[in-house]
């Protein structure tokens, strides 16, 4: 990083535009900014999840995810940038396989819940899906790396599996959906 921010407010965005990493300015309502905001929100929710008591291996995994999401945000901030490596989605696949191996096959839909950590992981999963939709929408109009789209797709899968795994580790198990339970 060439310089550090010493003054937080600049007033340059008062007219509804914001600066990108390449120095260009776009509207704060541009698809690129929406995608960046969703990825930033996802990173914040992963940070909130990291405030919970988690096994060290999960903490290490999620801390790595936060760094990856920052890479992704940087990539989105530079039109045409490609900061994520093709290997990063594969790392998530390995983690999915590792945690899913401990779980029973799903036979029913599950509700997001159980332990607080699992519920926060489900929340992160839903924001990840929104971020993925925003990145896909951006990719219809501008170049977005395949790794960026793949990463978010794999991350939402990982978060789903991890929520189930956290519930299992806590002895809670899945919260099963019961059709018409409160009809």
FIKOLZA-1660 file (N, C-alpha, C; in steps of 0.1 Angstrom, whole numbers, plus 5000, padded with zeros to 4 digits):
% residues 183
   i   px   py   pz ch aa at
   1 5009 4988 5000  A  X  N
   1 5000 5000 5000  A  X CA
   1 5009 5012 5000  A  X  C
   2 5007 5021 4990  A  X  N
   2 5016 5032 4988  A  X CA
   2 5014 5043 4999  A  X  C
   3 5003 5044 5005  A  X  N
   3 5001 5054 5015  A  X CA
   3 4989 5050 5024  A  X  C
   4 4989 5055 5036  A  X  N
   4 4979 5052 5046  A  X CA
   4 4969 5064 5046  A  X  C
   5 4957 5061 5049  A  X  N
   5 4947 5072 5050  A  X CA
   5 4949 5079 5063  A  X  C
   6 4951 5092 5062  A  X  N
   6 4953 5100 5075  A  X CA
   6 4941 5108 5077  A  X  C
   7 4933 5110 5067  A  X  N
   7 4920 5118 5068  A  X CA
   7 4909 5109 5062  A  X  C
   8 4900 5106 5071  A  X  N
   8 4889 5096 5067  A  X CA
   8 4879 5102 5058  A  X  C
   9 4875 5114 5060  A  X  N
   9 4865 5120 5052  A  X CA
   9 4872 5129 5042  A  X  C
  10 4868 5128 5029  A  X  N
  10 4874 5135 5018  A  X CA
  10 4864 5145 5011  A  X  C
  11 4851 5142 5013  A  X  N
  11 4840 5149 5006  A  X CA
  11 4839 5146 4991  A  X  C
  12 4848 5138 4986  A  X  N
  12 4848 5135 4972  A  X CA
  12 4836 5127 4968  A  X  C
  13 4829 5120 4977  A  X  N
  13 4818 5112 4974  A  X CA
  13 4805 5119 4977  A  X  C
  14 4805 5132 4980  A  X  N
  14 4793 5139 4984  A  X CA
  14 4783 5140 4973  A  X  C
  15 4788 5139 4960  A  X  N
  15 4779 5140 4949  A  X CA
  15 4774 5127 4944  A  X  C
  16 4777 5116 4952  A  X  N
  16 4771 5103 4948  A  X CA
  16 4780 5094 4940  A  X  C
  17 4793 5098 4939  A  X  N
  17 4803 5090 4932  A  X CA
  17 4813 5085 4942  A  X  C
  18 4821 5075 4938  A  X  N
  18 4832 5070 4946  A  X CA
  18 4843 5066 4937  A  X  C
  19 4855 5066 4942  A  X  N
  19 4867 5062 4935  A  X CA
  19 4870 5047 4935  A  X  C
  20 4874 5042 4923  A  X  N
  20 4879 5028 4922  A  X CA
  20 4894 5028 4923  A  X  C
  21 4899 5016 4924  A  X  N
  21 4913 5014 4926  A  X CA
  21 4922 5018 4914  A  X  C
  22 4916 5020 4903  A  X  N
  22 4923 5025 4891  A  X CA
  22 4922 5040 4889  A  X  C
  23 4916 5046 4899  A  X  N
  23 4915 5061 4899  A  X CA
  23 4902 5066 4892  A  X  C
  24 4895 5058 4886  A  X  N
  24 4882 5062 4879  A  X CA
  24 4871 5064 4890  A  X  C
  25 4861 5071 4886  A  X  N
  25 4850 5074 4896  A  X CA
  25 4837 5068 4889  A  X  C
  26 4829 5062 4898  A  X  N
  26 4816 5057 4893  A  X CA
  26 4805 5060 4904  A  X  C
  27 4793 5059 4900  A  X  N
  27 4782 5062 4909  A  X CA
  27 4782 5051 4920  A  X  C
  28 4778 5056 4932  A  X  N
  28 4778 5047 4943  A  X CA
  28 4767 5036 4942  A  X  C
  29 4758 5038 4932  A  X  N
  29 4748 5028 4929  A  X CA
  29 4752 5019 4917  A  X  C
  30 4764 5020 4913  A  X  N
  30 4769 5011 4901  A  X CA
  30 4769 4997 4906  A  X  C
  31 4767 4987 4896  A  X  N
  31 4768 4973 4899  A  X CA
  31 4781 4969 4906  A  X  C
  32 4792 4975 4902  A  X  N
  32 4805 4972 4907  A  X CA
  32 4805 4975 4922  A  X  C
  33 4800 4987 4926  A  X  N
  33 4800 4991 4940  A  X CA
  33 4790 4982 4948  A  X  C
  34 4779 4978 4942  A  X  N
  34 4770 4969 4949  A  X CA
  34 4777 4956 4952  A  X  C
  35 4784 4951 4942  A  X  N
  35 4792 4938 4944  A  X CA
  35 4802 4940 4955  A  X  C
  36 4810 4951 4954  A  X  N
  36 4820 4953 4965  A  X CA
  36 4814 4954 4979  A  X  C
  37 4802 4961 4979  A  X  N
  37 4795 4962 4992  A  X CA
  37 4791 4949 4998  A  X  C
  38 4785 4941 4989  A  X  N
  38 4781 4927 4994  A  X CA
  38 4792 4919 4999  A  X  C
  39 4804 4919 4992  A  X  N
  39 4815 4912 4996  A  X CA
  39 4821 4917 5009  A  X  C
  40 4821 4931 5011  A  X  N
  40 4825 4937 5023  A  X CA
  40 4816 4933 5035  A  X  C
  41 4803 4933 5032  A  X  N
  41 4793 4928 5043  A  X CA
  41 4796 4914 5046  A  X  C
  42 4798 4905 5037  A  X  N
  42 4801 4891 5039  A  X CA
  42 4813 4890 5048  A  X  C
  43 4824 4898 5045  A  X  N
  43 4836 4897 5053  A  X CA
  43 4833 4902 5067  A  X  C
  44 4825 4912 5069  A  X  N
  44 4821 4916 5083  A  X CA
  44 4814 4905 5090  A  X  C
  45 4805 4898 5083  A  X  N
  45 4797 4888 5090  A  X CA
  45 4806 4876 5094  A  X  C
  46 4816 4873 5085  A  X  N
  46 4826 4863 5089  A  X CA
  46 4834 4867 5101  A  X  C
  47 4837 4880 5102  A  X  N
  47 4844 4886 5113  A  X CA
  47 4835 4884 5126  A  X  C
  48 4822 4886 5125  A  X  N
  48 4813 4885 5136  A  X CA
  48 4813 4870 5140  A  X  C
  49 4813 4861 5131  A  X  N
  49 4813 4847 5134  A  X CA
  49 4826 4843 5141  A  X  C
  50 4837 4849 5137  A  X  N
  50 4850 4847 5144  A  X CA
  50 4850 4852 5159  A  X  C
  51 4840 4859 5163  A  X  N
  51 4839 4863 5177  A  X CA
  51 4834 4852 5186  A  X  C
  52 4828 4842 5179  A  X  N
  52 4823 4830 5186  A  X CA
  52 4834 4821 5190  A  X  C
  53 4832 4812 5200  A  X  N
  53 4841 4801 5203  A  X CA
  53 4840 4791 5192  A  X  C
  54 4851 4789 5185  A  X  N
  54 4852 4780 5174  A  X CA
  54 4864 4771 5175  A  X  C
  55 4863 4759 5170  A  X  N
  55 4876 4751 5170  A  X CA
  55 4887 4758 5162  A  X  C
  56 4899 4756 5166  A  X  N
  56 4910 4764 5160  A  X CA
  56 4911 4762 5145  A  X  C
  57 4908 4750 5140  A  X  N
  57 4909 4747 5126  A  X CA
  57 4898 4755 5118  A  X  C
  58 4887 4757 5124  A  X  N
  58 4876 4765 5118  A  X CA
  58 4881 4780 5118  A  X  C
  59 4886 4784 5129  A  X  N
  59 4891 4798 5131  A  X CA
  59 4901 4801 5120  A  X  C
  60 4911 4792 5118  A  X  N
  60 4921 4794 5108  A  X CA
  60 4915 4794 5094  A  X  C
  61 4906 4785 5091  A  X  N
  61 4899 4785 5078  A  X CA
  61 4892 4798 5076  A  X  C
  62 4884 4803 5085  A  X  N
  62 4876 4815 5083  A  X CA
  62 4885 4827 5082  A  X  C
  63 4896 4828 5090  A  X  N
  63 4905 4839 5088  A  X CA
  63 4911 4839 5074  A  X  C
  64 4914 4828 5069  A  X  N
  64 4919 4827 5055  A  X CA
  64 4908 4832 5045  A  X  C
  65 4895 4828 5048  A  X  N
  65 4884 4833 5040  A  X CA
  65 4884 4848 5040  A  X  C
  66 4886 4854 5052  A  X  N
  66 4885 4869 5053  A  X CA
  66 4896 4875 5044  A  X  C
  67 4908 4869 5044  A  X  N
  67 4918 4875 5035  A  X CA
  67 4915 4873 5021  A  X  C
  68 4909 4861 5017  A  X  N
  68 4904 4859 5003  A  X CA
  68 4894 4869 4999  A  X  C
  69 4884 4872 5008  A  X  N
  69 4874 4882 5005  A  X CA
  69 4880 4896 5003  A  X  C
  70 4890 4899 5011  A  X  N
  70 4896 4912 5009  A  X CA
  70 4903 4912 4995  A  X  C
  71 4909 4901 4991  A  X  N
  71 4915 4900 4978  A  X CA
  71 4904 4902 4967  A  X  C
  72 4893 4896 4970  A  X  N
  72 4882 4897 4960  A  X CA
  72 4877 4911 4959  A  X  C
  73 4875 4918 4971  A  X  N
  73 4871 4932 4971  A  X CA
  73 4881 4941 4963  A  X  C
  74 4894 4938 4965  A  X  N
  74 4904 4945 4958  A  X CA
  74 4903 4943 4943  A  X  C
  75 4900 4930 4939  A  X  N
  75 4898 4927 4925  A  X CA
  75 4886 4935 4919  A  X  C
  76 4876 4935 4927  A  X  N
  76 4864 4942 4922  A  X CA
  76 4866 4957 4921  A  X  C
  77 4875 4962 4929  A  X  N
  77 4878 4977 4929  A  X CA
  77 4886 4982 4918  A  X  C
  78 4892 4972 4910  A  X  N
  78 4901 4975 4899  A  X CA
  78 4895 4969 4887  A  X  C
  79 4887 4976 4878  A  X  N
  79 4881 4970 4867  A  X CA
  79 4892 4963 4858  A  X  C
  80 4889 4950 4855  A  X  N
  80 4898 4942 4848  A  X CA
  80 4908 4935 4857  A  X  C
  81 4908 4938 4870  A  X  N
  81 4918 4932 4879  A  X CA
  81 4915 4917 4881  A  X  C
  82 4925 4909 4884  A  X  N
  82 4923 4895 4888  A  X CA
  82 4933 4892 4899  A  X  C
  83 4928 4894 4911  A  X  N
  83 4937 4892 4923  A  X CA
  83 4935 4878 4929  A  X  C
  84 4924 4871 4927  A  X  N
  84 4922 4858 4932  A  X CA
  84 4929 4848 4923  A  X  C
  85 4935 4838 4929  A  X  N
  85 4942 4828 4921  A  X CA
  85 4932 4816 4918  A  X  C
  86 4935 4810 4907  A  X  N
  86 4926 4798 4903  A  X CA
  86 4926 4787 4914  A  X  C
  87 4936 4787 4923  A  X  N
  87 4937 4777 4933  A  X CA
  87 4928 4780 4945  A  X  C
  88 4923 4792 4947  A  X  N
  88 4915 4795 4959  A  X CA
  88 4902 4788 4959  A  X  C
  89 4894 4787 4949  A  X  N
  89 4882 4779 4949  A  X CA
  89 4885 4764 4953  A  X  C
  90 4896 4759 4948  A  X  N
  90 4899 4745 4951  A  X CA
  90 4902 4743 4966  A  X  C
  91 4908 4753 4972  A  X  N
  91 4911 4752 4987  A  X CA
  91 4897 4751 4994  A  X  C
  92 4887 4758 4989  A  X  N
  92 4874 4757 4996  A  X CA
  92 4868 4743 4993  A  X  C
  93 4870 4738 4981  A  X  N
  93 4865 4724 4978  A  X CA
  93 4871 4714 4988  A  X  C
  94 4884 4715 4990  A  X  N
  94 4890 4706 5000  A  X CA
  94 4884 4707 5014  A  X  C
  95 4881 4719 5018  A  X  N
  95 4875 4721 5031  A  X CA
  95 4861 4716 5031  A  X  C
  96 4854 4718 5021  A  X  N
  96 4840 4712 5020  A  X CA
  96 4841 4697 5021  A  X  C
  97 4849 4691 5014  A  X  N
  97 4851 4676 5015  A  X CA
  97 4855 4672 5029  A  X  C
  98 4864 4679 5035  A  X  N
  98 4868 4675 5048  A  X CA
  98 4857 4676 5059  A  X  C
  99 4849 4687 5059  A  X  N
  99 4839 4688 5069  A  X CA
  99 4826 4680 5065  A  X  C
 100 4823 4679 5053  A  X  N
 100 4812 4671 5049  A  X CA
 100 4813 4656 5052  A  X  C
 101 4826 4651 5052  A  X  N
 101 4828 4637 5054  A  X CA
 101 4824 4633 5068  A  X  C
 102 4823 4642 5078  A  X  N
 102 4818 4640 5091  A  X CA
 102 4803 4640 5093  A  X  C
 103 4796 4644 5082  A  X  N
 103 4781 4646 5083  A  X CA
 103 4773 4635 5077  A  X  C
 104 4761 4633 5083  A  X  N
 104 4752 4624 5077  A  X CA
 104 4746 4630 5064  A  X  C
 105 4743 4622 5054  A  X  N
 105 4737 4627 5042  A  X CA
 105 4724 4634 5045  A  X  C
 106 4721 4645 5038  A  X  N
 106 4708 4652 5041  A  X CA
 106 4697 4645 5035  A  X  C
 107 4686 4643 5042  A  X  N
 107 4674 4637 5037  A  X CA
 107 4662 4646 5037  A  X  C
 108 4664 4658 5044  A  X  N
 108 4654 4668 5046  A  X CA
 108 4660 4682 5044  A  X  C
 109 4652 4692 5041  A  X  N
 109 4657 4705 5042  A  X CA
 109 4659 4709 5056  A  X  C
 110 4669 4718 5058  A  X  N
 110 4672 4722 5072  A  X CA
 110 4669 4737 5073  A  X  C
 111 4666 4741 5086  A  X  N
 111 4664 4755 5089  A  X CA
 111 4677 4761 5094  A  X  C
 112 4680 4774 5091  A  X  N
 112 4692 4780 5096  A  X CA
 112 4690 4782 5111  A  X  C
 113 4698 4775 5119  A  X  N
 113 4697 4777 5133  A  X CA
 113 4705 4766 5140  A  X  C
 114 4701 4763 5152  A  X  N
 114 4709 4754 5161  A  X CA
 114 4717 4762 5171  A  X  C
 115 4730 4761 5170  A  X  N
 115 4738 4770 5178  A  X CA
 115 4739 4784 5172  A  X  C
 116 4744 4793 5181  A  X  N
 116 4746 4807 5176  A  X CA
 116 4757 4807 5165  A  X  C
 117 4767 4799 5167  A  X  N
 117 4778 4799 5156  A  X CA
 117 4772 4794 5143  A  X  C
 118 4764 4783 5144  A  X  N
 118 4758 4778 5131  A  X CA
 118 4749 4788 5125  A  X  C
 119 4741 4794 5133  A  X  N
 119 4731 4804 5128  A  X CA
 119 4739 4816 5121  A  X  C
 120 4750 4820 5127  A  X  N
 120 4758 4831 5121  A  X CA
 120 4764 4826 5108  A  X  C
 121 4768 4813 5108  A  X  N
 121 4774 4807 5095  A  X CA
 121 4763 4807 5084  A  X  C
 122 4751 4803 5088  A  X  N
 122 4740 4804 5078  A  X CA
 122 4737 4818 5073  A  X  C
 123 4738 4828 5082  A  X  N
 123 4737 4842 5078  A  X CA
 123 4747 4846 5068  A  X  C
 124 4760 4842 5071  A  X  N
 124 4771 4845 5062  A  X CA
 124 4768 4838 5049  A  X  C
 125 4762 4826 5049  A  X  N
 125 4759 4819 5036  A  X CA
 125 4749 4827 5028  A  X  C
 126 4739 4832 5034  A  X  N
 126 4729 4840 5026  A  X CA
 126 4735 4852 5021  A  X  C
 127 4743 4859 5028  A  X  N
 127 4750 4871 5023  A  X CA
 127 4760 4867 5012  A  X  C
 128 4766 4856 5013  A  X  N
 128 4775 4851 5003  A  X CA
 128 4767 4849 4990  A  X  C
 129 4755 4843 4991  A  X  N
 129 4747 4841 4979  A  X CA
 129 4743 4854 4972  A  X  C
 130 4741 4864 4981  A  X  N
 130 4737 4878 4975  A  X CA
 130 4750 4884 4968  A  X  C
 131 4761 4882 4975  A  X  N
 131 4773 4887 4969  A  X CA
 131 4776 4880 4955  A  X  C
 132 4774 4867 4955  A  X  N
 132 4776 4860 4943  A  X CA
 132 4766 4865 4932  A  X  C
 133 4754 4868 4935  A  X  N
 133 4744 4873 4925  A  X CA
 133 4749 4886 4920  A  X  C
 134 4754 4895 4929  A  X  N
 134 4759 4908 4925  A  X CA
 134 4771 4907 4916  A  X  C
 135 4780 4898 4919  A  X  N
 135 4792 4896 4910  A  X CA
 135 4788 4890 4897  A  X  C
 136 4778 4881 4896  A  X  N
 136 4773 4875 4884  A  X CA
 136 4767 4886 4876  A  X  C
 137 4759 4895 4882  A  X  N
 137 4752 4906 4875  A  X CA
 137 4763 4915 4869  A  X  C
 138 4773 4918 4877  A  X  N
 138 4784 4927 4872  A  X CA
 138 4791 4920 4860  A  X  C
 139 4792 4907 4860  A  X  N
 139 4799 4900 4849  A  X CA
 139 4791 4900 4836  A  X  C
 140 4778 4903 4837  A  X  N
 140 4770 4904 4825  A  X CA
 140 4774 4917 4817  A  X  C
 141 4779 4927 4825  A  X  N
 141 4782 4940 4818  A  X CA
 141 4797 4943 4817  A  X  C
 142 4805 4937 4826  A  X  N
 142 4820 4940 4827  A  X CA
 142 4827 4927 4829  A  X  C
 143 4840 4927 4827  A  X  N
 143 4848 4915 4829  A  X CA
 143 4850 4912 4844  A  X  C
 144 4847 4900 4848  A  X  N
 144 4850 4895 4862  A  X CA
 144 4856 4882 4860  A  X  C
 145 4866 4880 4868  A  X  N
 145 4874 4867 4867  A  X CA
 145 4865 4855 4870  A  X  C
 146 4868 4844 4864  A  X  N
 146 4861 4831 4867  A  X CA
 146 4864 4827 4881  A  X  C
 147 4876 4830 4886  A  X  N
 147 4879 4826 4900  A  X CA
 147 4870 4834 4910  A  X  C
 148 4867 4846 4907  A  X  N
 148 4858 4854 4916  A  X CA
 148 4844 4847 4917  A  X  C
 149 4839 4844 4906  A  X  N
 149 4825 4838 4906  A  X CA
 149 4826 4824 4913  A  X  C
 150 4836 4816 4909  A  X  N
 150 4837 4803 4915  A  X CA
 150 4840 4803 4930  A  X  C
 151 4848 4813 4934  A  X  N
 151 4851 4814 4949  A  X CA
 151 4838 4816 4957  A  X  C
 152 4830 4825 4953  A  X  N
 152 4818 4828 4960  A  X CA
 152 4808 4816 4960  A  X  C
 153 4807 4809 4949  A  X  N
 153 4799 4798 4948  A  X CA
 153 4804 4787 4957  A  X  C
 154 4817 4784 4958  A  X  N
 154 4822 4774 4967  A  X CA
 154 4821 4778 4981  A  X  C
 155 4823 4791 4984  A  X  N
 155 4822 4796 4998  A  X CA
 155 4808 4794 5003  A  X  C
 156 4798 4797 4996  A  X  N
 156 4784 4795 5001  A  X CA
 156 4782 4780 5004  A  X  C
 157 4787 4771 4996  A  X  N
 157 4786 4757 4999  A  X CA
 157 4794 4753 5012  A  X  C
 158 4806 4759 5013  A  X  N
 158 4814 4756 5025  A  X CA
 158 4806 4761 5037  A  X  C
 159 4801 4773 5037  A  X  N
 159 4794 4778 5048  A  X CA
 159 4782 4770 5052  A  X  C
 160 4775 4764 5042  A  X  N
 160 4764 4755 5045  A  X CA
 160 4769 4743 5053  A  X  C
 161 4779 4737 5047  A  X  N
 161 4785 4725 5053  A  X CA
 161 4790 4728 5067  A  X  C
 162 4797 4739 5068  A  X  N
 162 4803 4743 5081  A  X CA
 162 4792 4746 5092  A  X  C
 163 4781 4751 5088  A  X  N
 163 4770 4753 5098  A  X CA
 163 4765 4740 5103  A  X  C
 164 4763 4731 5094  A  X  N
 164 4759 4717 5098  A  X CA
 164 4770 4711 5107  A  X  C
 165 4782 4712 5104  A  X  N
 165 4793 4706 5111  A  X CA
 165 4794 4713 5125  A  X  C
 166 4793 4726 5126  A  X  N
 166 4793 4733 5139  A  X CA
 166 4782 4728 5148  A  X  C
 167 4770 4726 5143  A  X  N
 167 4759 4721 5150  A  X CA
 167 4762 4707 5155  A  X  C
 168 4767 4698 5147  A  X  N
 168 4771 4685 5150  A  X CA
 168 4781 4685 5162  A  X  C
 169 4791 4693 5160  A  X  N
 169 4802 4694 5171  A  X CA
 169 4796 4698 5184  A  X  C
 170 4786 4706 5184  A  X  N
 170 4780 4711 5196  A  X CA
 170 4769 4701 5202  A  X  C
 171 4767 4691 5194  A  X  N
 171 4757 4681 5199  A  X CA
 171 4743 4685 5195  A  X  C
 172 4741 4695 5187  A  X  N
 172 4727 4700 5184  A  X CA
 172 4721 4693 5172  A  X  C
 173 4730 4690 5162  A  X  N
 173 4724 4684 5150  A  X CA
 173 4717 4694 5141  A  X  C
 174 4712 4690 5130  A  X  N
 174 4705 4699 5121  A  X CA
 174 4691 4702 5126  A  X  C
 175 4686 4714 5123  A  X  N
 175 4672 4718 5126  A  X CA
 175 4664 4715 5114  A  X  C
 176 4656 4704 5114  A  X  N
 176 4649 4700 5102  A  X CA
 176 4636 4708 5100  A  X  C
 177 4634 4711 5087  A  X  N
 177 4622 4717 5083  A  X CA
 177 4610 4707 5083  A  X  C
 178 4599 4711 5088  A  X  N
 178 4587 4702 5088  A  X CA
 178 4576 4709 5081  A  X  C
 179 4573 4704 5069  A  X  N
 179 4563 4710 5060  A  X CA
 179 4550 4712 5068  A  X  C
 180 4544 4724 5067  A  X  N
 180 4531 4726 5073  A  X CA
 180 4530 4726 5088  A  X  C
 181 4542 4726 5095  A  X  N
 181 4542 4725 5109  A  X CA
 181 4533 4735 5116  A  X  C
 182 4532 4747 5112  A  X  N
 182 4524 4757 5118  A  X CA
 182 4514 4762 5109  A  X  C
 183 4508 4754 5101  A  X  N
 183 4498 4758 5091  A  X CA
 183 4485 4760 5098  A  X  C
% end
